[in-house]
Amino acid sequence: MLDKTFDPKSAEPRLYATWEASGTFRPEHVLSRDSHATPFCMVIPPPNVTGSLHIGHALNNTLQDILARYHRMRGHAVLWLPGTDHAGIATQMVVERQLAAEGNVGRREMGRDAFVERIWAWKAQSGGTITQQLRRLGASCDWSRERFTLDEGLSRAVRKVFVELHKANLIYRDKRLVNWDPHFQTAISDLEVETREVQGKMWHFAYPLEGEPIDGVSEIVIATTRPETMLGDGAVAVHPDDPRYTRFVGRQVRLPIADRLIPIIADEYPDPEKGSGAVKITGAHDFNDFQVAARHGLSMISIMDERARMAGPIPERYLGVDRYAARKMVVEEIEALGLLRQIEERVIAQPHGDRSGAVIEPYLTDQWYVDAKTLAAPAIAAVEDGRTVFEPKNWEKTYFEWMRNIEPWCISRQLWWGHRIPAWYAPDGEVFVAEDEASAKAAARAKLGRDVELRQDEDVLDTWFSSALWPFSTLGWPNETQDLKRFYPTSTLVTGFDIIFFWVARMMMMGIQFMDEVPFQRVVINGLVRDERGQKMSKSKGNVIDPLDVIDDLGADALRFSMAILSGARDIKLSKNRIEGYRNFGTKLWNAARFCQMNECTPDAAYDPAAVKETLNRWIRSETVKTAQAVSAALDAADFAEAANVLYRFVWNVFCDWYLELAKPILNGDEGRAKAETRATAAWALDQILRLLHPISPFITEELWDKTAEFGPRRDGLLIEAKWPALSGEWIDEAATAEIDWLIGLVSEVRSIRSEMNVPPSARPPLVLVGAGPLTQERLKRNRDRLCTLARLEAVREAPATPHGAVLFVAGEATAALSVAEYIDLAAEKARLAKALAAAEQDVARIARKLDNADFVARAPPEVVEENREKLAEAEAALEKLKAAAARLKTVS
């Protein structure tokens, strides 16, 4: 017999171990029975090897697992391929901190080889944390195929791709501006830059005009938030259509402190409406300025070193000074020269390294680049012609916007942990790119006619470079493996919208370039999980929901169902209370299964759904078929929220609240055909529920699959490998559906009236039907007893006219009259409703006034505005309900 409650703490580890041991996570489990099974493949967005499961992982991996389990049950050969990313900066930082905590020497003192060896030791001991946590979520990955971006197979793929792209002139070395992290002393990607608003200043400096004044003007005033960079200025730019400055274009100003002459140039970049309309151009230290300097052939003077200390061709007193100390010196000297015109206090957007917290410095340096524009063209075309589709489709716009304006991709990083760039330098600086040192030496010998000492490039590749190869490198490329033939292109990618640029686009480019085919047929974009007020979760706010804590408290199924049913929104508002609510859904199902078991509703191998006779059983059969069709369609479309909503309504409302309730008189009655049929039908419907719900709530459904067969024929296997319901549309019985829907509608209306009018639970008023046709009369004969029991009525009868003291409502072609006058105080009830109506109207007016206030909408945080909109909708719905109740009450006489 089923326990009173489901205990996820004890059941989940046991069930997961059973699944993993059964081999069902591997595609071979299906292929061994059907070698022609349709493949379905997903590659997991590889989490950082340093990471632990957060709520975003919980969402993304729940959705992937739902698809994996669904397609597995449909008989597809499912490969959900897991793995982790080596996470260059993050991992190096973890181990450096570990060394410091131990009082050990730093990485530079250790040397490269010893430090990398130390990281591998850390990885072996602590690098598998998140994959173990994914198991707790229920992720049915094929762990036998788990990959790591630095494993030997993927490393070989990375080297081959680099060499081939270099041969095709799609990888090259160039001096360009990069995001530079002075703490880690490396270039970083845009994704690793976190922009924060900080309190800063805008300094206005005067640059003296060289030569004679123009119309009495002898200086150009510029404004800057970074005074220290002026020492590297290459020009002052003005807009060509700005009438204030057209006469100055071509003249020069003398750069204070540095004492250099720099030109005044005309360019579209300056905005005449901002500041003085004139801007300083520091090509080596600002991304916009770099573009201007490149257009005009200006000198780009780098005035900082890799630690953001002052360097280069600047006054000697500045050399080696930290950039912020130099800022103070510059301002003091400008003021002493009488050239400081104004200081404004203002909030500025300042870029920081997301790992180090250091302020990022745009830095001009030699790096390796990918010609992303060339690679992007076929990747754009693939989405345009539908070879790869985005769900929801609106995310294609985001993809196109970035791809059509793509910049060269900086792929080199000044780190030690990662794929070392396969390039070797001869003493004269000539570079030889090859997959290994021996090949590089052979190339050098062929080119130079002699053996020379080669030095390998010190840099490693951007982490995104190796993950861009993930859909095919994990399947064994560059070898022609069976997995590559069977599972590429992959079927679906599920990922967050924040890495469309950084990962999805790059996989598209690399997949098409090296496989001549898109890497995935569909990209499903999931939203961002926020707190219940719509705010981004952060440790500093104290609003983070730890998925592992949720699993400990409420079980994985509650978390998974919450993720699925809320997944339709771009911003998912999550709270512990909502998850508890969906835990109650599991409890409802468990109790329904216990009820079935106690009433001997056990699976019957001989049961034929097509042969049922009872109207009630034909109705639940119909509803089950419709539900299976709707859930299948939703999961085919990756509409997880719709699938979860359909299942929630069916399980809670249709099966538990109505079918089992309506079946009780039969199950409590005498033995006979109707009782036997109802037992078998209830067990069959419960089985279909377990199958349909399994992809979303795998643990409780697997447990019930086993336990509900305790007193009947044992199951052929685990639920995870059971067949997905393939129910005939011919089993939909419209007549049975119409009759039970009529009964449910009548009961629901009576219950609603009783609740609205405070009719005591003990009262049993009569219900009269006026004008009932033959069909309604037949339905009434068959369902009179059920109606009286469920609606707590004294009797239900037909009459030629409505009685006094009754509430009237429509019941099909008939008018229904519920006699309530003798059970309520009409005057008191009218007064209560009038008071409630007045309060509700005040609520609606108050919230509406706030939202009508343009100042409130403009200034309040977006999540507060949205919260008020939701409150208004709820208040308006409550008001309409009260108005309907008041209107009903007026009909009572």
Secondary structure by P-SEA (a helix, b strand, c coil): cccccccccccaaaaaaaaaaacccccccccccccccbbbbbbcccccccccccaaaaaaaaaaaaaaaaaaaacccccccccccccaaaaaaaaaaaaaaacccccccccaaaaaaaaaaaaacccaaaaaaaaaacccccccbbbbcccaaaaaaaaaaaaaaaaaccbbbbbcccccccccccccccccbbbbbbbbbbbbbbbbbcccccccccbbbbbbccccccccccbbbbbcccccccccccbbbbbcccbbbbbbcccccccccccccbbbbbccccaaaaaaaaaaccccccccccccccccccccccccccaaaaaaaaaaaaaaaccccccccccccccccccccccccccbbbbbbccccccaaaaaaaaaaccbbbccccaaaaaaaaaaacccccccccccccccccccccccccccccccaaaaaaaaaaaccbbbbbbcccccccaaaaaaaccccccccccccccccccccccbbbbccccccccaaaaaaaaaaccccccccbbbbbbbbbccccccccccccccccaaaaaacccaaaaaaaaaaaccccbbbbcaaaaaaaaaaaaaaaaaaaaaaaacccccccccccccccaaaaaaaaaaaaaaaaaaaaaaacaaaaaaaaaaaaacccccccccccccccccccccaaaaaaaaaaaaaaaaaaaaacccccaaaaaaaaaaaccccccccccccccccccccccccaaaaaaaaaaaaaaaaaaaaaaaacccccbbbbbbbccccaaaaaaaaacaaaaaaaaccccccccccccccbbbbbcccbbbbbbcccccaaaaaaaaaaaaaaaaaaaaaaaaaaaacaaaaacccaaaaaaaaaaaaaaaaaaaaaaaaaaaaaacc
